[in-house]
Amino acid sequence: MTSSQRPIGWGVVATGAIAHNVAGDLRQLEDSRLAAVSSRRLDRAEAFARDLGVDRAYDDVRALVDDPAVDVVYVATPHAQHAPVVELALEAGKAVLCEKAFTTSLADTTRLAELARERGVFCMEAMWTRFNPLITRLRQLVADGVIGDVRAVSADLGFVAPADRADRLWDPALGGGVLLDVGIYPVAFAQMLLGAPSALTVTGTLNEQGVDNEAGLLLTWPEGVRAHLDVSLISPIPGSALVMGTTGRIEVPPRFHAATVMRLVHAPARGVEELQTFEWEKEGRGYVPMLRAVAQAVREGRTECPEMPLAHTVEIAAILERALDGLGVRYPEPAPLG
């Protein structure tokens, strides 16, 4: 994909807030550089390039994908625009890091995962939480049986979104709504620990545009294992997570998806609880560990990262689609690239 003698070249598609934040963290990687940025408006791309030291600015995503200096295409458009950009990059043989939610449908997510595997090209959903050192440690503690058998997981996340109904969070044509934008974090957290559920129950409300304002999910697995998840765009939900086992629990205080503190509680039968605290000081805005892992994978010629494999992205998409269907949310087909 790229010579070991030069930095990894990143192309950033879109110029919104998340693109700025991630691009800013990319500048902290010694073996990466910002090679190009694209936007539908050239003036925005040029302003982004000036602000962040990007080499070239384009008003056409195809030009960015075709740029030989671009090794990895980072897709930061609204959800509904992910699929055509990811497909274009994969067809060109370029590695892809795509913001969550990967697409607005299970069908598109599955199709693109299969395309990445067929082409032997790196592709990953940008689930930065999975690379947070505290979440990595949490996953290992659970795998090592430190809290016994996991019986239940709970996670919540929410905020009061802008009242402006033109905002992309409320626009069905852009994949608006709480589940794809916020719900993916608790869903991905539960899936990371327990895999795909055997059953799902969802409740929530839709706004007048037909997108989801809030949702509560109950995911269940055999033998009574369960996950309770709550998300909202109309209530300021704290954003905590809890993993409950038979000999202890792990608590991640708000906001768990960007964790800086984690508590392990040992709770032997009828014994005194013992508390152990772990902390992490963020690197940049918190994206650095994920970006470092992607750059290393691309440099080594690997097509996936074990922290966030495509199989997990497909499972998460399946959970989200079942929840959206349960609420009656229907998204229009994504528009082709212009």
HELIX and SHEET records of a PDB file:
HELIX    1   1 ALA A   17  LEU A   26  1                                  10    
HELIX    2   2 LEU A   42  LEU A   52  1                                  11    
HELIX    3   3 VAL A   61  ASP A   66  1                                   6    
HELIX    4   4 HIS A   79  GLN A   81  5                                   3    
HELIX    5   5 HIS A   82  GLU A   91  1                                  10    
HELIX    6   6 LEU A  106  ARG A  119  1                                  14    
HELIX    7   7 TRP A  128  PHE A  131  5                                   4    
HELIX    8   8 PRO A  133  ALA A  143  1                                  11    
HELIX    9   9 ARG A  168  TRP A  170  5                                   3    
HELIX   10  10 PRO A  172  LEU A  174  5                                   3    
HELIX   11  11 VAL A  178  VAL A  178  1                                   1    
HELIX   12  12 LEU A  179  GLY A  183  3                                   5    
HELIX   13  13 ILE A  184  LEU A  194  1                                  11    
HELIX   14  14 PRO A  222  GLY A  224  5                                   3    
HELIX   15  15 PHE A  256  ALA A  258  5                                   3    
HELIX   16  16 VAL A  288  ARG A  299  1                                  12    
HELIX   17  17 LEU A  310  LEU A  327  1                                  18    
SHEET    1   A 6 ARG A  56  TYR A  58  0                                        
SHEET    2   A 6 SER A  32  SER A  38  1                                        
SHEET    3   A 6 ILE A   8  VAL A  13  1                                        
SHEET    4   A 6 VAL A  72  VAL A  75  1                                        
SHEET    5   A 6 ALA A  95  CYS A  98  1                                        
SHEET    6   A 6 CYS A 123  GLU A 125  1                                        
SHEET    1   B 8 ALA A 199  LEU A 206  0                                        
SHEET    2   B 8 ASP A 212  THR A 220 -1                                        
SHEET    3   B 8 ARG A 226  SER A 232 -1                                        
SHEET    4   B 8 VAL A 150  GLY A 158  1                                        
SHEET    5   B 8 ALA A 241  GLY A 245 -1                                        
SHEET    6   B 8 GLY A 248  VAL A 252 -1                                        
SHEET    7   B 8 VAL A 261  HIS A 266 -1                                        
SHEET    8   B 8 GLU A 274  GLU A 279 -1                                        
END                                                                             
